[in-house]
Amino acid sequence: MILNESIVYFVILVPMVVFAIVLSRGKGGSLLAGYNTMSDSKKETYDEVALCKFMGKMMYGISFSLLLIAFSEISGYSFLFIVGFVLLLFFIIFAGVYANTKDRFKKGM
């Protein structure tokens, strides 16, 4: 059953969208890996709201990619899978490069 296979994508998609909503409101910094393990003195040097909003936007993009992949399973169009997978890779690589260059989320910069 194709529908059973695509349900897995939607089960993953729903919590990701909820997480994206929380992050896009500037909340949930304690849920970000790496940020939550920093000492309090180091956390004070980062703009938590800007970091959360950026990661929320990336989560929306990743969720959209998973939605395309799920629709490719339902509809049988392999083109949607390819587009979804390429977008997924793009968002992951872009987020990693953007967040780790030029101290973008440091306060006062």
C-alpha positions as CSV (number, residue, x, y, z in Angstrom):
1,M,0.0,0.0,0.0
2,I,1.4,3.3,-1.1
3,L,-0.7,5.2,1.5
4,N,0.8,3.2,4.4
5,E,4.3,4.2,3.2
6,S,3.4,7.9,2.9
7,I,1.9,8.0,6.4
8,V,5.4,7.7,7.8
9,Y,6.3,10.9,6.1
10,F,3.3,12.7,7.6
11,V,4.0,11.3,11.1
12,I,7.5,12.9,10.8
13,L,6.2,16.0,9.1
14,V,3.7,17.1,11.8
15,P,6.2,17.4,14.7
16,M,8.6,19.2,12.4
17,V,6.0,21.8,11.5
18,V,5.2,22.3,15.1
19,F,8.9,22.7,15.9
20,A,9.2,25.1,13.0
21,I,6.3,27.2,14.4
22,V,7.9,27.3,17.9
23,L,11.3,28.3,16.5
24,S,9.9,30.9,14.1
25,R,8.4,32.8,17.0
26,G,11.8,33.1,18.5
27,K,11.3,30.6,21.2
28,G,12.7,27.1,21.8
29,G,16.4,27.9,21.9
30,S,16.8,25.1,24.5
31,L,15.7,22.6,21.8
32,L,18.6,23.5,19.4
33,A,21.4,21.0,19.5
34,G,24.7,22.7,20.3
35,Y,23.1,25.8,21.6
36,N,21.5,24.1,24.6
37,T,24.8,22.6,25.7
38,M,26.7,25.9,25.8
39,S,27.5,27.5,29.1
40,D,25.2,30.4,30.2
41,S,28.1,32.9,29.8
42,K,28.6,31.8,26.1
43,K,24.8,31.7,25.4
44,E,24.7,35.4,26.4
45,T,26.9,36.3,23.4
46,Y,24.4,34.9,20.9
47,D,21.1,36.4,19.7
48,E,18.8,33.6,20.6
49,V,15.8,35.1,18.9
50,A,17.6,35.5,15.6
51,L,19.0,32.0,15.8
52,C,15.6,30.5,16.5
53,K,13.9,32.4,13.7
54,F,16.5,31.3,11.2
55,M,16.3,27.7,12.3
56,G,12.5,27.9,12.1
57,K,12.7,29.1,8.5
58,M,15.0,26.2,7.7
59,M,12.6,23.8,9.4
60,Y,9.8,25.1,7.2
61,G,11.9,24.4,4.2
62,I,12.8,20.9,5.3
63,S,9.2,20.2,6.1
64,F,8.2,21.4,2.6
65,S,10.8,19.0,1.2
66,L,9.4,16.1,3.1
67,L,5.9,17.1,2.0
68,L,7.1,16.8,-1.6
69,I,8.6,13.4,-1.0
70,A,5.4,12.2,0.6
71,F,3.3,13.5,-2.3
72,S,5.7,11.7,-4.7
73,E,4.9,8.4,-2.9
74,I,1.2,9.1,-3.1
75,S,1.1,10.3,-6.7
76,G,3.9,8.1,-8.1
77,Y,5.7,11.0,-9.7
78,S,9.4,10.4,-9.3
79,F,10.0,14.1,-10.3
80,L,8.5,15.2,-7.0
81,F,10.8,12.9,-5.1
82,I,13.9,14.3,-6.9
83,V,12.8,17.9,-6.3
84,G,12.1,17.2,-2.6
85,F,15.4,15.4,-2.1
86,V,17.4,18.1,-3.8
87,L,15.6,20.8,-1.7
88,L,16.2,18.8,1.4
89,L,20.0,18.6,0.7
90,F,20.0,22.3,-0.2
91,F,18.3,23.4,3.1
92,I,20.6,21.2,5.2
93,I,23.8,22.4,3.5
94,F,22.7,26.0,3.4
95,A,21.7,26.0,7.1
96,G,25.1,24.5,8.1
97,V,27.1,26.9,6.0
98,Y,25.1,30.1,6.8
99,A,24.9,29.5,10.6
100,N,28.6,28.7,10.9
101,T,30.1,31.5,8.9
102,K,30.7,35.2,9.8
103,D,29.4,35.0,13.4
104,R,25.9,35.9,12.1
105,F,24.1,35.2,15.4
106,K,26.5,36.9,17.8
107,K,25.1,39.9,19.7
108,G,26.2,43.3,18.7
109,M,27.4,42.4,15.2
